[in-house]
Amino acid sequence: MLQTKDVGLEYSPERERKFREVYSKVSQAGRKDQMLPNTVAFSDSDYAGCMITLRSSSGSVVFHRGVPLYWSSRRQAVMATSTCEAEYIGLYDTIKLTQSHNFIDWFDAADKKPIIFGDNQASITVAKTQLPTKKTKHMLLRFH
């Protein structure tokens, strides 16, 4: 039986360079003045994926210098009413995951906030919006 202590996580400068090369292009979107922070997180959700409870699931992976440090996949505590809301809850869960593990402070003394990648344009727009609309007010109240 293969256990985690026998496998471990592997860091190499080459792996970090490749990771930064790929995701720097995505995060900058044409901006040369922004550097990719050492900690990067990815978020994804499925809307009403459980056929019994119709609850959505959130998945998160947190990388530090190109190495996945921790990850989570779980059913969302709140029932989402749209794909946008399920993805927004997923982003919220990923933010909470990055904040809940204080050992990132030990790794990264620069105190740069991690970039979180999400794949739903509607939820990204809601996250950037300061003023609530009729359709987003409940999400802003619950998750801000």
C-alpha positions in Angstrom: 0.0 0.0 0.0 1.4 3.4 -1.0 1.0 6.1 1.6 1.4 9.9 1.4 4.6 9.9 3.5 6.2 7.6 0.8 5.1 9.9 -2.1 5.3 13.5 -0.8 5.2 16.7 -2.7 8.0 17.5 -5.0 9.4 21.0 -5.7 11.9 21.9 -8.4 12.9 25.2 -9.8 12.0 23.9 -13.3 8.4 23.0 -12.2 8.0 26.4 -10.6 9.3 28.2 -13.8 6.8 26.3 -16.0 4.0 27.0 -13.6 4.8 30.7 -13.5 5.2 30.8 -17.3 1.8 29.4 -18.0 -0.2 31.2 -15.3 1.5 34.5 -15.5 0.2 34.9 -19.0 -3.3 34.1 -17.8 -3.3 36.3 -14.8 -1.7 39.4 -16.4 -4.0 39.5 -19.5 -1.6 41.8 -21.2 -0.3 43.6 -18.1 3.4 43.4 -17.7 3.6 45.3 -14.4 1.9 42.5 -12.3 3.9 39.6 -11.1 2.3 36.2 -10.2 2.4 35.8 -6.4 3.9 32.7 -4.9 0.5 31.4 -3.8 -2.1 30.8 -6.4 -5.5 29.1 -5.9 -8.0 27.5 -8.3 -11.7 27.3 -7.7 -14.5 25.4 -9.5 -18.0 24.3 -8.7 -20.8 22.2 -10.1 -24.3 23.5 -10.0 -26.8 21.1 -8.3 -24.4 18.1 -8.9 -25.9 15.9 -6.2 -29.0 14.2 -7.7 -30.5 13.5 -4.2 -30.1 16.8 -2.4 -29.5 19.1 -5.5 -26.6 20.7 -3.7 -23.6 22.0 -5.5 -20.0 21.0 -4.8 -16.9 23.3 -4.5 -13.4 22.3 -5.4 -10.2 24.2 -4.5 -6.5 23.6 -5.0 -3.9 25.9 -3.5 -0.4 26.0 -5.1 2.7 27.5 -3.6 5.5 28.1 -6.1 4.0 25.6 -8.5 3.5 22.8 -5.9 -0.1 21.9 -4.7 0.0 22.4 -1.0 -3.6 21.6 -0.1 -6.9 21.0 -1.8 -10.5 20.5 -0.8 -13.6 19.1 -2.4 -16.9 19.3 -0.6 -20.6 19.8 -0.9 -21.6 23.4 -0.4 -23.4 24.2 2.8 -25.8 26.6 1.1 -28.2 25.6 -1.7 -27.3 27.7 -4.8 -30.1 28.9 -7.0 -27.9 29.4 -10.1 -24.7 28.5 -11.7 -23.4 32.0 -10.9 -24.2 31.6 -7.3 -22.6 28.1 -7.1 -19.4 29.4 -8.6 -19.5 32.4 -6.3 -19.8 30.2 -3.3 -16.9 28.1 -4.7 -14.8 31.3 -4.9 -15.8 32.1 -1.3 -14.8 28.6 -0.1 -11.5 29.0 -1.9 -10.8 32.3 -0.2 -11.6 30.8 3.2 -9.3 27.9 2.4 -6.4 30.2 1.6 -7.0 32.2 4.8 -7.5 29.2 7.1 -4.0 27.8 6.7 -1.6 30.2 8.4 1.5 28.3 7.3 1.4 30.3 4.0 2.5 33.3 6.1 5.5 31.2 7.1 6.3 30.4 3.4 5.7 33.8 2.0 6.8 36.7 4.2 6.1 39.2 1.4 2.4 39.2 2.4 1.2 39.2 -1.2 -2.4 38.1 -1.5 -2.9 34.9 -3.6 -4.5 35.1 -7.0 -7.6 33.0 -7.2 -8.6 31.6 -10.6 -12.3 31.0 -11.3 -13.9 30.0 -14.6 -17.4 31.6 -14.4 -17.6 35.1 -15.9 -20.8 36.0 -14.0 -19.4 35.1 -10.6 -16.2 37.0 -11.4 -18.3 40.1 -12.3 -20.3 39.8 -9.1 -17.0 39.6 -7.1 -15.7 42.8 -8.7 -19.0 44.7 -8.4 -19.3 47.0 -5.4 -23.0 47.9 -5.8 -25.6 45.1 -5.4 -28.4 44.4 -7.9 -31.7 42.7 -7.2 -30.2 39.4 -8.4 -27.0 39.6 -6.4 -28.0 41.3 -3.2 -28.5 38.0 -1.3 -25.1 36.7 -2.3 -23.4 39.9 -1.2 -25.2 39.8 2.1 -24.3 36.2 2.7 -20.6 36.1 1.6 -19.3 39.6 2.2 
